[in-house]
Amino acid sequence: MHTDSEPPAEKSSADPKPSHDLDSGKPTVAVVGGGASAHVLLPLLAESGHAVRLLTRRPRTWSPTIDLELQSMDGEVIRSFAGSPETISDEPAEVIPGADVVVLCMPVSKYRIALHQVAPHLDRDREVFVGTVYGQAGFNWMTGEIERKFDLGSISTFSVGLIPWICRVLDYGRRGVTWGGKHVNLAAVSPRDRFAALERDFLGSICGPEVGTGDFRQADSFLSLTLSVNNQIIHPARCSGLFQRYGGRWETAEDIPYFYRDFDELSASVLAAIDDEYSEVRGAIRARFPERGFEHMLDYLALERFAHRSGNTDIRESFTTSESLAAIKPPTRQRADGSWEIDTDHRFFTDDIAYGLCIAKWMAQELGVETPQIDAIVGWVGELRGERYIEGGRLLVEEARMTEGLRSGIPPAYGIETIDGIVE
């Protein structure tokens, strides 16, 4: 166990940890949560020979068989998949014991809550992979937290940088759709030498030929995934643009612009400013740890070109020309007077501030990097939601680290008090 002034110890392949090489069959996978990615994972894993289980708050909503359609962008069904979980329950004790892989499919701000619920039920006498298919917000800090709290010594941690597929829910608990996978996926794994086993026993079953593409490569670190920017800058930037242009409110549903198809220069300029500040933080991290390459710590357009093999050089066009994102509207809710407003309780606000921009702000503060655009966004969302994260350009660390509800993911929330502690 590390002290407040020391970084968490890196997992080593020399640590005593019974590993599994499942020559006799594919591992049992417990999917935790009912997000869109769960509607993809369950059918893909089941069809590739895995036993699958589902832990969900709404077990009665789920069909015994979950269908998945692989569609072309024109809506043609290219291939169908189906999966029947052996267990669907809201009780961790009925789902987690005996699972070889536990994977979270839920908003980022719910990861820590879920991990604390499943941790007491993880097998302790052998290796269990615990991970997520979306790696925002220092997932290794989260698993380190439950390892210490529950005295776990047999989990291996993994985190996929970006959700591997473009996917949506067609009928909750029954049917999902994917339009294919990203060309290249990154996954961080600890211990590092367990990547090959995870790729063979799990990652290889969720992408690749089944959905058209999606090779996995090992990321250089969890920190690179945390600081490779995607949702945590896209969503706040676009919502800021919508508030500045429309006040975040529309008279009718037909008046609401599309989130990506109508991405305007105002939203793109906010995104670019946030991305530039992240780049300042990334540069300071590289300068602080010159021995580390951080080759996968990428800015927005570099990450977009890497994952999608696109030729985009313009932020706005990367959204407005995307066929797969074209039909998405902003998260809204209807008011009593019949008008519509942006839903500030949506994960675009909960995940991407407390488990996104606040993390970058804490690092910037520790490294002496100024972040006026991040400060403005965090302060603005705080006012909308009645939360205090920042004041006078300074992150209110003691308020942001409050553990009640596990509402924030800044490093001090895990007992990491110095910048040296963030690198695994």
Secondary structure by P-SEA (a helix, b strand, c coil): ccccccccccccccccccccccccbbbbbbbccccaaaaaaaaaaaaaccbbbbbcccccccccbbbbbbccccccccbbbbbbbcccccccccccccccbbbbbccccaaaaaaaaacccccccbbbbbbcccccccaaaaaaaaaaaaccccbbbbbbccccccccccccccbbbbcccccbbbbbbccccaaaaaaaccccccccccccbbbbbbcccaaaaaaccccccaaaaaaaaaaaacccccccccccccccccccaaaaaaaaaaaaaaaaaaaaaaaacccccccccccaaaaaaaacccccccccccccccccccccccccccccccccccccccccccccccccaaaaaaaaaaaccccaaaaaaaaaaaaaaccccccccccccccccccccccccccccccccccccccc
